[in-house]
């Protein structure tokens, strides 16, 4: 059953194989969570680049009085730029402890790991914008809400060196999600890179304190990080990434019983690693 789901997800993208020079083997179709197949080839015709999309990784908490103002800024950016702006909200321990009347704790261990990895400066709300360090002396790509709009404008005017495609198939009976991702490089990238795949859920109702120091019991939380399908720090892309290179990976994972599939999105982004963690391109799709 799971293999049939995978083949359906791959079928919509298989047309690209007609122009390939190299095809890698499928890998271990019995896994769940990590890539269950990994294929790469080079196209004879290089795709034109699509628009650059920008990712805000927001670190927030239900006991953070200034965080709702940050949420407003992010939603305003999404209204301005449409799907060119994606966001993921990571609820972590600092000001993140759930209220007694909450039905769920939005904090995650992976969110805490990522916060430390990106060098948290100890104040919320904060967010990375494509994980770029905009100042030459900055030790962290995390910034306070006052500069988010300016940095998004800088990033959105860039040209992305790859296009990302996502083809999901969801089985509501088993709550199994399978999906293929394809990375099409429109220009060469010589630096080391990783791919990160996350599941988000939006419009979760949980208590949140606001700037008036009042706890709203029916606060609507957007873009909440639920699960990392890859390693939370990303999985390496081990092939060369010249113009025309295509990397295709297929994943299978399970949705938790409490998640509402109609509110879940798949977020895929490619980023450098080593001396910089800059995100090169991001895409998200609904199930």
N, C-alpha and C positions, 0 to 999 in steps of 0.2 A: 504493500500500500504506500509506504513512504517513498519507495523508488519511483512509483508511478507519479506521485506528486512532484518529485524532482524533475522528471522528464517533461512534465507539462510546463513547469517554470522555465526550463531551459529552451523549450521549443520556440518560444517567441523571440529568442535572441540568436538562434542557430544560423540565421541567414548570413551572419558575418563569416562563418567558416568558409564560404565559397571563395573568399579572397585571401585566404591565409597561406603563410609559408611554413608555419610550424604549429603543431598541435600537441599539447601535453596530455598525459594520461589522466583519467579520472582516479580519484583517491578515496578508498574506504567509504563506501556508501552506507555503512552501518552506524556511523557516528551521529550524535546529536550535539548541537551547540556550536561546535567549531565547523570550519569549512569541510564539507563532505566530498567536494570535488574541487580541483584546482587545475585550470587549463590556461595556457597562454599561447599566443601566436602573433604574427606580424601581418598587418593588412598591407596590400599593395597600394591602396589609396588611403591617404591620411584624412581623417574627418576634420571638418572645420570646427573650431572651438565654439562651445555654447557659452552663454553668459556666465560670468563669475557669480557664484553664490557664496554667502558669508555665514559663518557659524558663531553664535554667541553661546559659550558655556557659562551658565550663570550658577553661582554658588549662593544658596539662599537658606532660609530657615523660618519656621512658623513663629518663632519668638523674636524675630528681627523686625523692629518697628519701621525701619526704612526700606525693607525689602518690597512691600507693595508698590512703592514709588518706582523701584527698579522694574517691577513687572509691567507697570504702565509704559515705561520707556520702551521696553522690548515689544510690546503689542503695538505701540505707535510706529516703531521701525518696520514691523511686519505690514502694517497698513500702508506705509509709504512705499515699500519696496516689493510687496507681495512675497512670492515664494523664493525670491532671491535672498531673503534672510531666514535662516533657521535658528532655532534655539533649543537648548536642553537645560533643564533646571535640576541641579544636584542639591538635594537636601542633605546636609551634613551635621555633625554633632554640635558645632558652635552655633548656639541659638536655634537648634533644630529639634530639641526634645519635644515629642508629641504632647499635646494637652490632654488632661484626664478625660475629657469628653470626646476626644478624637476616636474615630473608628479604625484608624490605620496610622502607623508611623512611616513617614515618607523617606526617612533616612536609609541609606544603603552603605554597605561596607565598601563597595566599589567606588561610590561617590567620594568616600573619605580617602581612599587610595589616590584617586585622581586629583583631589584637592591638594594633597601633600605633594604629589608628583609635579604639579604645575606651580608650586611654591606659593601657598596661601599666605597673605600678608596680615591676616588677623582681623579684617573688618569686612562686614557684609552690609549691603549687597556688593558683590564684585563679579566680574565676568571677563573671560578671555574673548577677544575678537580675532578669530582665525589663529589664535595662539601666537600672534605677532607681538614682539617687544618693540613698541613704537619709540622708545627712548634708548639711546645708545648705552646708557648706564643702568637701565632697568634690569632687575634680577628676576622679575616675574612677568608673564604676559597677562596677569590679572589686573583689572583697572576698576576704579569706582564709577558709579553710574553717570557722573557728570561728563565723561568723555566718550561714552559708548557711541553716541550718534556720530561724532566726528570721526572716530576710528572705523565705523562701519562704512561711512562714505569713502574713506581712503581705500578700503579693501574692495569695495564693490566696483571700483573703477579699474581694477586690475584685470588681466587676461589670464584665465585658468589654463594650465598646460594639459588638462585631461577632461574628458566628459565621463559622467557616471550614469549608469542605467541600472534600474532595480525592477525585477519582475517577481512579485509575490504570489503565492498560492496558499490560502488558508483553509484548513479542514475544520469546520465548526464542531463536528462530532468528536474528534479526538483532541481538538484545540492545538493541532500541529500546524506550525507555520514553516513553509519552505520557500526559499527565494534565491534567485540568482542575481549576482551583481556583475556588471561589466565595467571595466575601466578602459577607456579608449584614449591613448595618449596622442595629443595633437602637436606636441613638441617634446623634445628630449628633456628628461629630468635626470641629472647625474647623481644627485644626493640620495642617501638611503631614505626609504619611505616605509610607512606602515598603513594598513587599512584598519579603520575602526568601524564596527557595526553595533549600534545601540537600538534598544527598543524604548520608546517613550509612550506615555499615556497622558492625554490632556483632559482638562475640565474635571479634575478631581475635587470634590467638596470636602475640605478639612478646615479646622479652626486656624486662624492666622491673626496675629496682632497687627495693628496699623499705627500710623504716625500719631494718632490721638490716644494711643496707649489703650485701645479698646480691642478686645478679642472678638473677631467676627467668626461665629460658629459655622457659617455657610460660605466661606471664602472659596472662590473658584481658582484652583491651581492649574496652571498651563504647563504643557511640555515637560512633565515630570519624568525624570530618568527612572526606568524600571529595571533594565537588565542590559548587560553587555554580552553580546553574542560572541564577539572576539574577546581577547584579553582587553581589559579596560584601558590599557596603554597602547592597544593596537597589536596587530599581527604583521610581521615583516612581509614586504613584497620582495621576493628574492631574485626575480629576473631583472634583466636590463630593461629600462623604460625609455627607449628611443621613440621618435615620432612614428606612429603606426602600430605600436605595441598594444595588444589587447590582453588584459588579465581578467579571466572569468572565474568566479568562485560561487559555489552553491552551499547554502546553509540550511540546516533543519533545527528548529527549536520548539519549545512548548510555551504556550501562554499560561500564566498562573490563573487559577480558578477565579480569583477576585478581579482580574482585569477585564475590561469591556472591549472586545475586539474592534468595535466601531470607533473607539477612541484611541486605538494604538497605531503608532507610526514607526516605520523603519527609518533610521538615520544612518547614512553611510558617508564617511569622509576619509580622504587620503591626506596624510600629513608627513612631513619630514621628521626625522629624529636624529639625535646626536647633538650638534651644536645649536640647532634650532628645531622647534616643534611646529613650525608654520603649517597651517592647513592650506592645501592647494586647491581643493574643491570639495563640495558637500552636496548631497541630495537627500531628500526624504520623500517617502510615499506612504499613503494610508494602506491598510490591509485590503 
